[in-house]
């Protein structure tokens, strides 16, 4: 038996596995949750955290009504930043809800 000398990086192998399982979309959805703090910055991230992604909507828990109102007015800007971070539209809407902490 001969062995092929083709070297594959771990990242390439994982990417191929994710694609073969048809999970690319789910991975991107989780990345939207994970990127929240990076996209909105530290100040906002101290008061609001993305908790899950469902049906094109990113659900974000906010620690006060004042911050929820502020983020509501910033929603389109945040959506644009998320689109930019993925290089394509992924998040269709952001739902701001009271924190369950």
Secondary structure, 3 states (H helix, E strand, C coil): CCCCCCCCCHHHHHHHHHHHCCCHHHHHHHHHHHHHHHHHCHHHHCCEEEEEEECCEEEEEECCHHHHHHHHHHHHHHHHHHHHHHCCCCCCEEEEEECCC
